[in-house]
Amino acid sequence: MGGVAALSRPLVSTSDLSTALGGPNPPAVLDTRWSLGGPPGREAHAAGHVPGAVFVDLDTELAAPAGTGVGGRHPLPEPADLQRVLRAAGVRAGAPVVVYDADNGSVAARAWWLLRWAGHTDVAVLDGGFAAWVADGGAVSAEAVRPGAGDIEVRPGGMPVLDADGAAELAAVGLLLDARAPERYRGEVEPVDPRAGHVPGAVNAPFAGHVGADGRWLDPSVLAARFAGLGAVAGVPVGAYCGSGVTAASVVLALEVAGISSAAAPAPLFAGSWSAWSADPGRPVATGDAPGGAAHG
């Protein structure tokens, strides 16, 4: 990544970001803090953020309205809409971008994935997010940021996307990883979507397993061993889904960190994810611990 020293894609350390921000080609920094139950991330951003960071809202700027496009709670945004958001945030063609969330990268990965999908390759997630930035003594600002206009051109297709049929096929012939918490995967609880359970054949890989207690990402070798234990071995195609296509992006990122996929051959994402699958009464649902589980119509 131009301007960010010693970067190990697709993650950047707090020290490398700090150095880059004081360098001749500082990256655009996007703050994507968000939580399902609130409070709004914009409030946290206003209280304090990485100097120069621009807040980008998951619900209204990194997703189309629910029920549009590929369906689900966080459909992929229209290219023209995403381009307008990214330009307003100061993202320039060919220039570096760093994205962060509160801590574990599960939301920041959505913006990372979208930028890559849009054809912008010079992007990384801040390892440990804002929590790590503060813990490591990073400067914090409450000043409103007014970036110069960006000129990025969004060209979709940089990351592979699965629809429901593609997800079903991958679960049958390869490895479809479900990023949700185990109790949601098993169908014991379902707080937001129409039906409880998982895509038949999918294997549970909770996104929380990518990071340590401090929210920083595990060593690539540890991640590689974790995914190998789930069946990600040579020759097996791997993809991911979650509740609405957000935290599954962190699985795609983790697969790349682990060396199982690469920037040249990234893992596909089922963008509509469980929120789209469970809303279709024609799609079967599995419950329990096993990938196949107990199937229901």
Secondary structure as GFF3:
##gff-version 3
##sequence-region A 1 297
A	DSSP	beta_strand	11	12	.	.	.	ID=ss1
A	DSSP	alpha_helix	14	21	.	.	.	ID=ss2
A	DSSP	beta_strand	28	31	.	.	.	ID=ss3
A	DSSP	alpha_helix	41	47	.	.	.	ID=ss4
A	DSSP	beta_strand	54	55	.	.	.	ID=ss5
A	DSSP	alpha_helix	58	61	.	.	.	ID=ss6
A	DSSP	alpha_helix	79	88	.	.	.	ID=ss7
A	DSSP	beta_strand	97	100	.	.	.	ID=ss8
A	DSSP	alpha_helix	108	117	.	.	.	ID=ss9
A	DSSP	beta_strand	123	126	.	.	.	ID=ss10
A	DSSP	alpha_helix	129	135	.	.	.	ID=ss11
A	DSSP	beta_strand	161	162	.	.	.	ID=ss12
A	DSSP	alpha_helix	164	173	.	.	.	ID=ss13
A	DSSP	beta_strand	175	178	.	.	.	ID=ss14
A	DSSP	alpha_helix	182	186	.	.	.	ID=ss15
A	DSSP	beta_strand	203	204	.	.	.	ID=ss16
A	DSSP	three_ten_helix	207	210	.	.	.	ID=ss17
A	DSSP	alpha_helix	220	229	.	.	.	ID=ss18
A	DSSP	beta_strand	238	241	.	.	.	ID=ss19
A	DSSP	alpha_helix	248	257	.	.	.	ID=ss20
A	DSSP	beta_strand	269	270	.	.	.	ID=ss21
A	DSSP	alpha_helix	273	277	.	.	.	ID=ss22
A	DSSP	beta_strand	285	287	.	.	.	ID=ss23
A	DSSP	beta_strand	294	296	.	.	.	ID=ss24
###
